[in-house]
Amino acid sequence: MSFFNEISQKEGAATGIVIADKIKQNTNNIAAASSASSGDDGTGRKGDGQNAQLLSQFRQKVLINSGNGDVSLDGFYQSVIGQMSVDAQQANRLKSNSETLQGAVEQRRQSTSAVSLDEEMTNMIQFQHAYNASARMVTMIDEMLDKIVNGLGTGGR
C-alpha cells in the first residue's frame, strides 16, 4: 500500500502530496513493523516499529562518498540551506552597494549640472551695478547735451 496518493501532474506537485485515503481511515495500515509475522528470534514481531526506526535513521545515512567527506541527507540539506543563506547575503550586499553607488552618481550629477544660487546672486548684483553705472552715464551725457544745445545757443542772439 502506498503512503501517499499518486501525483498526476508535475506542475505544482508539492501541493498535490496527500496521504492515502486507506491510511487516513485507519492508521494501523502504516507498516511500522518490519514483518507481519512474529518469529522466535525476536525479529519481525508485530508492532516492533523497525520500519519506522529505519526511516528515522535514513536522515543520517551516508548517501554520497566524496573526496570532501561523506554526505548524508541531513548534511546535504544543511549545505544547500547554508549556500542559499550565503547567496542571499551576497545579493543583499550587492543591492546595498548598488544603491550607494547610484546615490553617489546622482549627487555628482546634481553638483555638476545644478545652478549655484550664490553664484547666480553674485552675478545678478554685478550686472545690476553695471546697469546703474550705464544709466548714470546716459543721464550725464543727456545733461551735457542739454547744456550745450540749450545753454550755449542763447549767447549769439
Buried (B, 14 or more C-beta within 10 A) or exposed (E): EEEEBEEEEEEEEEEBEEEBEEBEEEEEEBBBBBBEEEEEEEEBBEEBEBBBEEEEEEEEEEEEEEEEEEBBBEBEEEEEEEEEEEEEEEEEEEEEEEEEEEEEEEEEEEEEEEEEEEEEEEEEEEEEEEEEEEEEEEEEEEEEEEEEEEEEEEEEE
